């Protein structure tokens, strides 16, 4: 069998027959300074997503408002990322975590992230170097794992995972879990060494659109080890069940 090749036959269709003589880089519709076509992954985009913006209710009346936001600007391969998470109770900021990261795509659906983190709220503020990975694992599990290094030999690890169960095209049940580990005690911020905090819950949301979805849910959260001792010393409960109501959004 002879492989296809050689010059086109004399009666072949002209590949420029429908261009009206227009060529890239010249003519009436040429863009100055753009010598070639720009593909979708070369354009810069912006996105803001509210993973959770909710009110949390407990039996003992320790109600609070929580937020978990993520914004990014850049291309498919490189982008600036801002993450913000915190709790507000009785009109005061209990704790917050803000991260400024540089994300770089290393594989389909996976980004590495490198940057800084700042903790505020009760106690002195803490600053960390942050490095981690975020993406979509096989079978559609969303995973985030980030390690932190701070001054004074402080280290930390944060792992988050979630999954979306489509009951219908609009009604979605989302299991979510989160673990936080610390390498040493930090009494000034009420943090103990080892597994400090963990939470697992379910949120049922209805997507009026992809950009706006109110939800309700339940979550079990707890502190462990020395962290639980600090919580009890302040009159709090180390473990509790929280009912939540909020909205998830993005644009």
C-alpha positions as CSV (number, residue, x, y, z in Angstrom):
1,X,0.0,0.0,0.0
2,X,1.4,3.4,-1.0
3,X,1.1,6.0,1.7
4,X,-0.7,9.3,0.9
5,X,1.7,12.1,0.1
6,X,2.9,14.4,-2.6
7,X,1.4,17.5,-4.2
8,X,-2.3,18.1,-4.3
9,X,-4.0,17.2,-7.7
10,X,-4.6,20.1,-10.0
11,X,-8.3,20.1,-9.4
12,X,-8.1,20.1,-5.6
13,X,-10.2,22.7,-3.7
14,X,-8.4,25.9,-2.9
15,X,-7.9,25.9,1.0
16,X,-8.2,29.7,0.9
17,X,-11.2,29.8,-1.4
18,X,-13.6,31.1,1.3
19,X,-11.3,33.6,3.0
20,X,-11.9,36.5,0.5
21,X,-8.2,37.0,0.4
22,X,-7.8,37.7,4.1
23,X,-4.7,36.4,5.7
24,X,-3.4,36.3,9.3
25,X,-1.3,39.4,10.2
26,X,-2.4,41.6,7.3
27,X,-5.6,43.1,5.9
28,X,-8.6,44.9,7.3
29,X,-9.1,42.5,10.2
30,X,-5.6,42.0,11.4
31,X,-4.9,42.8,15.0
32,X,-1.8,45.0,15.5
33,X,1.0,43.2,17.4
34,X,-0.7,39.8,17.2
35,X,1.3,37.7,14.7
36,X,-0.7,34.5,15.2
37,X,-4.0,33.2,16.5
38,X,-4.4,33.1,20.3
39,X,-5.9,29.9,21.6
40,X,-8.3,29.6,24.6
41,X,-5.6,28.4,27.0
42,X,-3.5,31.6,26.3
43,X,-6.2,34.1,27.4
44,X,-6.4,35.4,30.9
45,X,-9.5,34.8,32.9
46,X,-10.8,35.7,36.4
47,X,-13.0,33.6,38.7
48,X,-14.4,34.0,42.2
49,X,-16.0,31.0,43.9
50,X,-17.7,30.8,47.2
51,X,-17.4,27.2,48.4
52,X,-19.4,28.0,51.5
53,X,-21.0,31.1,52.9
54,X,-23.2,29.8,55.7
55,X,-24.7,30.2,59.1
56,X,-23.9,27.5,61.6
57,X,-26.3,26.5,64.4
58,X,-25.6,24.3,67.4
59,X,-27.6,23.1,70.4
60,X,-25.7,25.2,72.9
61,X,-26.2,28.4,71.0
62,X,-22.7,28.7,69.8
63,X,-23.9,30.0,66.4
64,X,-21.4,31.5,63.9
65,X,-21.0,32.6,60.3
66,X,-18.4,30.9,58.2
67,X,-17.0,31.6,54.7
68,X,-14.7,29.8,52.4
69,X,-13.8,31.7,49.2
70,X,-11.3,31.2,46.4
71,X,-10.4,33.6,43.6
72,X,-7.9,33.3,40.8
73,X,-6.6,35.3,37.8
74,X,-4.5,34.0,35.0
75,X,-4.2,31.4,32.2
76,X,-4.8,27.7,32.1
77,X,-1.2,27.0,33.1
78,X,-0.3,29.8,35.5
79,X,-2.5,31.8,37.7
80,X,-2.6,33.9,40.9
81,X,-4.8,32.3,43.6
82,X,-6.3,33.8,46.7
83,X,-8.0,31.7,49.4
84,X,-9.8,33.0,52.4
85,X,-11.6,31.1,55.1
86,X,-12.8,32.1,58.5
87,X,-15.4,32.1,61.3
88,X,-17.3,35.0,62.8
89,X,-19.1,34.6,66.2
90,X,-20.9,37.2,68.3
91,X,-19.7,39.9,65.9
92,X,-16.0,39.0,66.4
93,X,-13.6,37.3,64.1
94,X,-12.8,34.0,65.8
95,X,-10.2,32.8,63.3
96,X,-9.3,33.3,59.7
97,X,-6.9,32.0,57.1
98,X,-5.8,33.9,54.0
99,X,-3.5,32.5,51.4
100,X,-1.8,34.2,48.4
101,X,-0.6,31.5,46.0
102,X,0.9,31.0,42.6
103,X,-0.8,28.0,40.8
104,X,0.9,26.1,38.0
105,X,-0.7,23.2,36.1
106,X,1.4,20.1,36.2
107,X,-1.1,17.6,34.8
108,X,-4.7,17.6,33.5
109,X,-6.9,18.6,36.4
110,X,-4.0,19.2,38.8
111,X,-2.3,22.4,39.9
112,X,0.7,22.9,42.3
113,X,0.5,25.9,44.5
114,X,3.2,27.9,46.2
115,X,2.9,31.1,48.3
116,X,2.2,32.5,51.8
117,X,-0.5,32.1,54.4
118,X,-1.6,34.5,57.2
119,X,-3.7,33.5,60.2
120,X,-5.7,36.1,62.2
121,X,-8.3,36.1,64.9
122,X,-7.8,35.1,68.5
123,X,-4.2,35.3,69.6
124,X,-1.2,36.6,67.7
125,X,-1.2,36.4,63.9
126,X,0.9,33.7,62.3
127,X,2.7,33.7,58.9
128,X,3.5,30.6,56.9
129,X,5.1,29.5,53.7
130,X,2.6,27.3,51.8
131,X,3.1,24.6,49.2
132,X,0.5,22.1,48.0
133,X,-1.6,20.6,45.3
134,X,-5.2,20.9,44.2
135,X,-7.2,19.1,41.6
136,X,-9.7,16.5,40.6
137,X,-8.8,12.9,41.4
138,X,-10.1,9.9,39.5
139,X,-13.8,9.2,40.0
140,X,-14.4,13.0,40.4
141,X,-13.1,13.5,43.9
142,X,-12.0,17.1,44.5
143,X,-8.8,17.1,46.7
144,X,-6.6,19.8,48.3
145,X,-3.5,19.1,50.3
146,X,-1.3,21.9,51.5
147,X,1.8,21.9,53.8
148,X,3.0,24.9,55.8
149,X,6.2,26.0,57.4
150,X,6.3,28.9,59.9
151,X,8.8,30.6,62.1
152,X,10.0,28.9,65.3
153,X,9.9,25.5,63.8
154,X,6.1,25.5,63.3
155,X,4.7,23.1,60.6
156,X,1.2,22.3,59.6
157,X,-0.7,20.1,57.1
158,X,-4.2,20.7,55.8
159,X,-6.2,18.1,53.7
160,X,-9.6,18.6,52.2
161,X,-11.8,16.3,50.1
162,X,-15.3,16.5,48.6
163,X,-17.5,14.7,46.1
164,X,-20.7,15.7,44.3
165,X,-23.6,13.2,44.1
166,X,-26.1,14.3,41.4
167,X,-29.5,13.3,42.6
168,X,-30.9,15.3,39.7
169,X,-29.3,17.8,37.3
170,X,-30.0,20.6,39.9
171,X,-30.2,18.8,43.3
172,X,-26.8,17.8,44.5
173,X,-25.6,16.2,47.7
174,X,-22.0,17.0,48.6
175,X,-20.0,15.0,51.3
176,X,-17.1,17.0,52.5
177,X,-14.3,16.3,55.0
178,X,-11.3,18.3,56.3
179,X,-8.3,17.5,58.5
180,X,-5.7,19.8,60.1
181,X,-2.4,18.7,61.6
182,X,0.2,20.8,63.4
183,X,3.9,19.9,64.2
184,X,4.1,21.6,67.6
185,X,1.9,23.2,70.3
186,X,0.9,26.8,70.0
187,X,-0.9,27.7,73.3
188,X,-1.3,31.4,72.3
189,X,-3.6,30.3,69.5
190,X,-5.1,27.3,71.3
191,X,-3.5,24.8,68.9
192,X,-2.0,21.4,70.0
193,X,0.5,19.1,68.3
194,X,-0.8,16.3,66.0
195,X,-4.4,16.1,64.7
196,X,-5.9,19.4,65.9
197,X,-9.2,19.7,64.1
198,X,-11.4,17.5,61.8
199,X,-14.8,17.9,60.3
200,X,-17.1,15.9,58.1
201,X,-20.5,16.8,56.8
202,X,-23.2,16.7,54.1
203,X,-24.6,19.6,52.2
204,X,-27.7,19.4,50.0
205,X,-27.9,22.2,47.4
206,X,-30.3,23.2,44.7
207,X,-28.7,24.9,41.7
208,X,-31.0,27.6,40.3
209,X,-28.0,28.1,38.1
210,X,-24.4,27.0,38.2
211,X,-23.6,30.4,39.6
212,X,-26.1,30.4,42.5
213,X,-27.0,27.5,44.7
214,X,-28.5,27.7,48.2
215,X,-28.0,24.7,50.5
216,X,-28.7,23.2,53.9
217,X,-26.7,20.5,55.7
218,X,-25.2,19.0,58.8
219,X,-21.6,18.7,59.9
220,X,-19.8,17.0,62.7
221,X,-16.7,18.9,63.9
222,X,-14.2,18.2,66.6
223,X,-10.9,19.2,68.2
224,X,-8.5,16.5,69.4
225,X,-5.5,16.1,71.6
226,X,-4.1,19.2,73.2
227,X,-6.3,21.4,71.0
228,X,-9.4,19.8,72.6
229,X,-7.9,20.5,76.1
230,X,-7.5,24.2,75.1
231,X,-11.1,24.3,73.9
232,X,-12.4,22.8,77.2
233,X,-10.3,25.1,79.3
234,X,-12.1,28.1,77.7
235,X,-15.5,26.5,78.4
236,X,-16.2,25.2,74.9
237,X,-17.1,21.8,73.6
238,X,-14.4,19.7,71.9
239,X,-16.9,18.0,69.6
240,X,-20.3,19.2,68.3
241,X,-22.8,18.8,65.6
242,X,-23.6,21.8,63.5
243,X,-26.6,22.5,61.3
244,X,-25.8,24.8,58.4
245,X,-27.7,26.9,55.9
246,X,-25.9,29.0,53.2
247,X,-25.3,29.6,49.6
248,X,-22.6,28.5,47.1
249,X,-21.8,30.9,44.2
250,X,-19.3,31.6,41.5
251,X,-18.7,34.1,38.7
